[in-house]
Amino acid sequence: MQRGLINHLDLTVSDLEASCVFYDKVLSRLGYTRTSDYEGAVPCWAITCSAVTLSIGLHRANVATPHDRHWVGLSSGIPSCQPR
């Protein structure tokens, strides 16, 4: 695996159903396909480039917690990013 490639992104959304409709349209235009190869019932899209699969998953936000723009809302998996 090459250094610094992003393996997956997890996006936290307030409206999971509306977000699925939006990301289905946007990500399919970018070459991603909807897949179920993820944690349980999490909506996920994947694309394979040069034998590396990149995936994007959607997670329903905890609406009981007030929004804080500095709170972590994006999780990325960079398994090959190592110090030089």
N, C-alpha and C positions, 0 to 999 in steps of 0.2 A: 504494500500500500504506500502511496506517495505521502510525503510529509505535508501536513496542513490541510488535507481535504476534510470537508464537512461530511459526516456520515448521516446525520439526521438532524432535523429541527422539530421541536415541539412548540406549537403555538397555543396559547391560552385565549379562548374566545368567550364572549358573554352569551352569544346565541349560537349554539352548536348546529342546529338545523339550518339556519340562514347561512352560516359560514360554510357548511358543506356544499350548499348550492353554489355559493360564490367561488370557492376553491375548486369545485368540480369544473367549472367553466374556465377559470384562469389557468389552472395547472394542466388541464388536458391540452390547452393551446400551446403550452410549453413542453409537451411531450411526456408528462407524468401520467401514470395510470393508477386508478383506485385499486387498492389491495387490502387484504385482511391480515397481512403478515406483520402484525403489531400486537401490542398489549390488549388483549380482550376485544372490546367493542369500540376501540379508538379508531375514528376515521383516519385513513392513511393513504398517501399517494407516494409512488416511487418512480424513479427513472434510473436507468443504468447507462453510465458513460464510461467507456474504456474499462470495462469489467468492474467498475465501482458502482454500487447501488446507493443512491441518495434518497432519503425519505423525509416526508413532512407529515406530522401527526397533529391532530386537533384535540384539545382537551377543554372540557367545559370549565369555565371560571367558577370559583367559589364566590357566589354573589353576596354571601353574608359578610364578606370582607370589603370595606370601602376601597375604592381605587386609589392606588398610590403609584404615580408614574415612575418612581424610582425603585419600585419593587420588581423582583425578577418575574418576567412574563415570557421569556424566550429561553429555551434550553437547547443547546447545540451539542452534538456529539462529535468530538474531534479526537478519535482514539489514537491517531498517529502523530499528534503534535507533541514533540519531545524537545527538551532543551538541546541546543547544539553544544 
